[in-house]
Amino acid sequence: MKKTLVSALATALVVGAASTTFAAANPFSDVPRDHWAYDAVTQLAADGVVEGYGDGTYRGDRNITRYEMAQMVAKAMAKGDMSASDRALVDRLAAEFADELNNLGVRVSNLERNADMVKWNGKLEYTYTSKRAENAGHENANDLLFRLEPSAEVNSHWHVNARLDAYHNMKSDNSTTADGEDKSGVKLKRAWAQGDYDNFTVKLGKMELVSAESYAAPGATILDREFSGAEVSFGKDVQVLLQAGRINKDEYGHAPTDRVNYQRVGLQYNGRFTAGLDYYRLGASDLDELKADKKRMNIWGVNAGYRFDKNSFLSGAYAKSSDVEKSKLKKSYQFTYEYKGADAMDKGSWGAYVSYRYLGLPNTAPTDDGAGSNEKGIEVGANYTLFQNVLLSAKYFKGKDITATSDEKRQKLFGRVEFLF
């Protein structure tokens, strides 16, 4: 790399941020006053961006190393009074010479954040489901979902995140679901601010609401939706989770009004062996299955799992509510063996699981791609990365309705393809 080119680049980086006149003395014997880069070189030397060599020369016609260029970029990074355009150019050079800068002990993560303060992720998702219920017929659904998930940096600790969903029913060619729910337009599903500190995180807004056992397939037995409120978590290997807020009736079908109050306290240990304990408290004053004097439902949940190696994971979860009237609806539980798992970045990667699920009334709003509320039975599933960022997944559930007076059989077939970006 020619030093004359470097002079031009460095000039663009710092001259706009330097003093308006070039009054610095020339420290280099080989840069005459009539040289085209004289003003820039002398000012850069005065600013400490370039130093030259020990014999008092600049040697502008000599090729320089990437390490030397990184030194100049590092000094330009230290200037705090740059224009936005100059700062953007510094950021691009810092990204190009990131390895050399790291060797110099210069962190470029802050510059990378400044260069791209808002990040956009999302996906296009097609889902096919086929449900069969004995004495209730057969129901198919073809759903298309377009999702955007922006994340914007506020400062080094805080981010603002959101989720926007647009739904389309491929079968009826409109935005009405098979259950008759109108999902027309773009829906704001989540929007929250998140502060991350050492072993401490706080979230405020509308955010994910998912019970602890959801780290394993096939998902949560108690909750897998959203809530509006606040969340605080702290700890490292042993983590404490506190949540409080409200759940909209669209997320929680037991509510007589538009929303119910919600609180949760959780304790979770994560390692090769995992274990957790959670307490949930939800409003449910219009729920027939509760005892007559109960206006809320209190739920206790436990979970445990063991990872035999990087591929095999065995887990279980159990939840119970003493506020429920019928004994067979008081509990929810599942046992799962999970093998491997598809990685969106790794073409050809795959995973599979088998689970027994019993979803009684404590399953307030569970993961229901396979087994649904008030159902019990065997669920199997698999996923596969067809191409990078193209995921295929399938599930099959076969079981019975817990609430039926007789053994009413249930089946569900679930298939999905996701294009991630």
C-alpha positions in Angstrom: 0.0 0.0 0.0 1.5 3.3 -1.0 1.9 5.9 1.7 0.8 8.6 -0.7 -2.6 6.8 -0.9 -2.6 6.5 2.9 -2.0 10.2 3.1 -5.0 10.9 1.0 -7.2 8.5 3.1 -5.9 9.9 6.3 -6.5 13.4 5.1 -10.1 12.6 4.4 -10.4 11.1 7.9 -9.0 13.9 9.9 -8.6 17.1 8.1 -12.2 18.0 8.4 -11.9 17.5 12.1 -8.7 19.4 12.5 -8.2 23.1 12.8 -9.3 25.2 9.8 -5.7 26.4 9.0 -2.6 24.4 8.5 0.0 26.2 10.7 1.9 23.2 11.8 5.6 23.1 11.1 6.9 20.5 8.6 8.7 17.7 10.5 9.8 15.7 7.4 12.8 16.6 5.3 11.6 14.7 2.3 8.2 16.6 2.0 8.9 20.0 0.4 6.6 22.9 0.8 5.4 22.7 -2.8 4.4 19.0 -2.6 0.7 18.3 -3.2 0.3 16.6 0.2 2.4 19.0 2.2 -0.5 20.6 4.1 -2.2 17.2 4.9 1.1 15.5 6.0 2.1 18.3 8.3 -1.3 18.6 9.9 -1.5 14.8 10.3 1.9 14.8 11.9 0.8 17.6 14.3 -2.4 15.6 15.1 -0.2 12.6 15.9 -1.8 10.4 13.2 1.5 9.9 11.2 5.0 9.9 12.7 7.4 9.2 9.9 10.8 7.5 10.6 13.6 8.1 13.0 15.8 9.9 10.5 13.2 12.7 10.0 11.8 11.4 6.7 8.3 10.6 5.7 9.1 8.2 2.8 5.8 8.8 1.0 6.8 6.8 -2.0 7.4 3.6 0.0 4.9 0.7 0.4 3.7 0.4 3.9 2.4 -2.7 5.8 -1.1 -3.4 7.0 0.2 -3.0 10.5 1.4 0.5 9.8 -1.9 1.4 8.2 -3.8 0.0 11.2 -1.7 2.3 13.5 -2.9 5.3 11.6 -6.5 4.1 11.6 -6.2 3.6 15.4 -5.0 7.2 15.9 -7.8 8.5 13.6 -10.3 6.5 15.7 -9.1 8.3 18.8 -10.3 11.7 17.4 -13.6 12.7 18.9 -14.6 15.7 16.8 -15.1 14.1 13.4 -18.0 14.8 11.1 -20.5 12.0 10.4 -19.1 11.3 7.0 -15.5 11.1 8.3 -16.6 8.9 11.1 -18.3 6.5 8.7 -15.1 6.3 6.7 -13.1 5.5 9.9 -15.6 2.8 10.7 -15.2 1.2 7.3 -11.4 1.2 7.6 -11.6 -0.1 11.1 -13.6 -3.1 9.8 -11.1 -3.7 7.1 -8.1 -3.7 9.5 -10.0 -5.3 12.4 -7.5 -8.1 13.0 -4.5 -5.7 13.0 -6.3 -3.3 15.3 -7.2 -6.1 17.7 -3.5 -7.0 17.8 -2.8 -3.4 18.7 -5.3 -3.7 21.5 -7.9 -1.5 19.9 -11.5 -2.6 20.2 -13.6 -2.1 17.1 -16.9 -3.3 18.4 -18.1 0.2 19.3 -17.3 1.4 15.8 -19.1 -1.5 14.3 -22.2 -0.7 16.4 -22.0 3.0 15.3 -21.7 2.0 11.7 -24.8 0.0 11.8 -27.0 1.1 14.7 -30.1 -0.7 13.4 -30.1 -4.4 12.4 -32.9 -6.1 10.6 -33.6 -9.9 10.8 -36.7 -11.7 9.7 -38.2 -14.6 7.8 -40.8 -15.8 5.4 -42.6 -18.9 6.8 -45.1 -21.3 5.3 -46.9 -23.7 7.6 -49.2 -26.6 6.8 -51.3 -28.3 9.5 -53.8 -31.1 9.4 -55.9 -31.9 12.5 -58.1 -34.9 13.0 -60.5 -35.3 16.0 -62.7 -38.3 16.5 -66.3 -37.3 16.2 -65.3 -33.8 15.1 -64.0 -34.1 11.6 -60.8 -33.1 9.8 -59.3 -29.6 9.5 -56.5 -28.4 7.3 -54.7 -25.0 7.3 -52.1 -23.4 5.0 -50.6 -20.3 6.6 -48.1 -17.8 5.3 -46.2 -15.5 7.7 -43.8 -12.6 6.9 -41.9 -11.4 9.9 -39.5 -8.5 10.6 -37.4 -8.2 13.7 -35.5 -4.9 14.0 -33.0 -4.2 16.8 -31.6 -0.7 17.4 -28.8 0.3 19.7 -29.4 3.0 22.3 -26.0 2.9 23.9 -23.4 0.3 25.0 -25.9 -1.4 27.4 -29.4 -0.8 26.0 -31.2 -2.0 22.8 -34.7 -1.6 21.5 -36.2 -4.6 19.8 -39.5 -5.4 18.0 -41.3 -8.0 16.1 -43.8 -7.3 13.2 -45.9 -10.0 11.7 -48.0 -10.1 8.6 -50.3 -13.1 8.2 -52.0 -14.6 5.1 -54.3 -17.7 4.8 -53.2 -19.5 1.7 -56.3 -21.7 1.6 -58.9 -18.9 1.6 -56.6 -16.3 0.2 -57.3 -13.8 2.9 -56.1 -12.9 6.4 -58.7 -14.8 8.4 -57.5 -17.9 10.2 -59.2 -21.3 10.2 -60.6 -20.4 13.6 -62.2 -17.2 12.2 -59.7 -14.8 13.7 -59.0 -11.7 11.5 -55.3 -11.1 11.2 -55.3 -8.5 8.5 -52.6 -5.9 8.4 -49.2 -5.8 10.0 -49.3 -6.6 13.7 -46.9 -5.4 16.3 -46.3 -8.6 18.3 -43.4 -7.4 20.4 -41.7 -4.2 21.3 -39.3 -3.9 24.3 -36.2 -2.1 25.6 -33.5 -4.4 26.9 -30.5 -3.4 29.2 -27.6 -5.9 29.4 -25.1 -5.7 32.2 -22.7 -8.1 33.9 -24.9 -11.1 34.8 -28.0 -8.8 34.9 -30.6 -8.1 32.3 -33.8 -6.0 32.4 -36.6 -5.8 29.8 -39.4 -3.3 29.6 -42.4 -3.5 27.1 -44.2 -6.3 25.3 -41.9 -9.3 25.1 -41.7 -13.1 24.8 -43.4 -15.1 27.5 -42.1 -18.6 27.6 -41.9 -21.1 30.4 -38.4 -22.5 31.4 -38.6 -25.9 29.9 -38.8 -24.5 26.4 -35.1 -24.8 25.8 -35.8 -28.4 24.7 -38.0 -29.8 22.0 -40.9 -29.8 21.5 -41.3 -26.6 23.6 -43.1 -25.2 26.6 -45.8 -27.0 28.6 -47.1 -23.8 30.4 -46.6 -20.7 28.3 -45.4 -19.8 24.8 -46.8 -16.4 23.9 -46.2 -12.7 24.8 -46.9 -10.4 27.8 -46.7 -6.7 28.5 -44.7 -5.6 31.5 -41.2 -6.0 33.0 -38.7 -8.7 33.3 -35.5 -8.9 35.4 -33.0 -11.7 35.4 -29.7 -12.1 37.1 -27.1 -14.7 37.9 -24.7 -16.8 35.8 -24.9 -20.6 36.3 -27.9 -20.2 38.6 -30.3 -17.6 37.2 -33.2 -15.8 38.9 -36.1 -14.6 36.7 -38.8 -12.1 37.8 -41.7 -11.1 35.6 -44.8 -9.0 36.1 -47.4 -7.6 33.8 -50.5 -8.4 31.8 -51.5 -11.0 29.2 -53.9 -10.0 26.4 -57.0 -12.3 26.0 -55.7 -13.2 22.5 -52.7 -14.9 24.2 -54.7 -16.4 27.1 -58.1 -17.8 26.4 -59.3 -18.1 30.0 -59.8 -14.3 30.5 -63.3 -12.8 30.9 -61.9 -9.3 30.0 -59.4 -7.9 27.6 -56.4 -8.7 29.8 -55.3 -10.6 32.9 -52.6 -9.8 35.5 -49.6 -12.0 35.5 -46.6 -12.6 37.8 -43.8 -15.1 37.8 -40.7 -16.0 39.9 -38.2 -18.6 38.6 -34.9 -20.2 39.5 -32.9 -22.0 36.9 -29.5 -23.8 36.9 -27.8 -24.3 33.5 -25.0 -26.7 32.8 -24.7 -30.2 31.5 -27.4 -31.0 34.0 -30.2 -28.4 34.1 -32.9 -27.9 36.6 -35.4 -25.2 37.5 -38.4 -24.2 39.7 -41.1 -21.7 38.7 -44.1 -20.1 40.3 -46.8 -18.5 38.1 -49.9 -16.5 39.1 -52.6 -15.6 36.6 -56.0 -14.1 36.6 -58.7 -16.5 35.5 -62.0 -15.5 37.2 -64.2 -16.8 34.4 -62.7 -20.3 34.1 -65.3 -23.0 34.8 -62.6 -25.6 35.5 -61.4 -23.7 38.6 -62.8 -24.4 42.1 -65.8 -22.2 42.9 -63.9 -19.9 45.3 -60.9 -19.3 43.0 -60.4 -16.1 41.1 -56.9 -16.8 40.0 -54.8 -19.7 39.0 -51.5 -20.5 40.8 -49.2 -22.8 39.0 -46.0 -24.5 40.2 -43.6 -25.9 37.6 -40.4 -27.9 37.7 -38.0 -29.0 34.9 -34.8 -31.0 34.6 -32.6 -32.2 31.9 -29.3 -34.0 31.2 -27.0 -33.6 28.2 -25.1 -36.8 27.6 -23.0 -35.3 24.9 -23.3 -32.6 22.2 -26.0 -34.6 20.4 -28.2 -36.2 23.1 -30.4 -34.4 25.5 -33.0 -36.0 27.8 -35.5 -33.6 29.6 -38.7 -33.5 31.6 -41.1 -30.9 32.9 -44.1 -31.0 35.3 -46.6 -28.3 36.3 -49.5 -28.4 38.7 -52.3 -26.1 39.9 -54.3 -27.0 43.1 -56.9 -24.4 42.0 -58.3 -26.7 39.3 -61.4 -28.7 40.2 -60.9 -31.9 38.2 -58.0 -34.0 39.2 -57.1 -35.0 35.6 -56.8 -31.4 34.6 -54.6 -30.3 37.6 -51.3 -31.3 35.9 -49.3 -30.9 32.8 -46.1 -32.7 32.0 -43.8 -33.9 29.2 -40.7 -36.2 28.8 -38.5 -35.7 25.7 -35.4 -37.2 24.1 -33.8 -34.8 21.6 -31.0 -35.8 19.2 -28.9 -33.1 17.4 -30.7 -30.1 15.9 -30.7 -28.2 12.6 -28.4 -25.2 12.4 -29.6 -22.5 9.9 -26.0 -21.7 8.9 -25.0 -25.4 8.4 -26.5 -26.9 5.2 -27.4 -30.6 5.8 -27.6 -30.4 9.6 -30.6 -32.0 11.2 -32.3 -33.0 14.4 -35.1 -35.2 15.7 -37.0 -35.7 19.0 -39.7 -37.9 20.5 -41.9 -36.8 23.4 -44.8 -37.9 25.6 -47.0 -34.8 26.4 -49.9 -34.4 28.9 -51.3 -30.9 28.7 -53.8 -30.3 31.4 -55.2 -27.0 32.5 -51.8 -25.6 33.9 -50.8 -25.5 30.2 -52.1 -21.9 30.0 -50.8 -21.3 26.5 -48.3 -24.0 25.6 -46.3 -24.7 22.5 -49.0 -26.3 20.4 -47.5 -27.1 17.0 -48.0 -30.7 17.8 -50.0 -31.6 20.9 -52.6 -28.9 21.9 -54.3 -27.8 25.1 -56.1 -30.6 27.0 -54.5 -33.3 24.9 -52.1 -36.2 25.8 -50.1 -38.6 23.6 -46.9 -39.2 21.7 -45.3 -36.4 19.6 -42.4 -36.9 17.2 -40.6 -34.2 15.2 -37.6 -33.6 12.9 -35.8 -30.6 11.3 -33.4 -30.2 8.5 -31.3 -27.4 6.9 -32.0 -27.7 3.2 -29.8 -24.7 2.3 -28.1 -22.1 4.4 -30.9 -20.2 6.1 -33.6 -22.5 4.7 -35.1 -24.7 7.4 -37.6 -27.6 7.1 -39.4 -29.0 10.1 -42.2 -31.6 10.6 -44.1 -32.9 13.6 -46.7 -35.6 14.2 -48.9 -36.0 17.3 -51.2 -38.9 18.1 -53.1 -39.0 21.3 -56.4 -38.4 23.1 -58.6 -35.5 24.4 -58.1 -35.3 28.2 -61.5 -33.7 28.8 -63.6 -36.1 26.8 -65.8 -38.5 28.8 -64.6 -41.3 26.4 -61.2 -41.8 24.8 -61.6 -39.4 21.9 -58.6 -39.7 19.6 -56.7 -36.8 18.3 -54.0 -36.5 15.5 -52.1 -33.6 14.1 -49.6 -33.3 11.2 -47.4 -30.2 11.1 -45.0 -29.1 8.4 -43.1 -25.8 8.0 -40.5 -24.2 5.7 -38.7 -21.1 6.8 -36.6 -18.7 4.7 -34.4 -16.7 7.2 -32.7 -13.4 6.4 
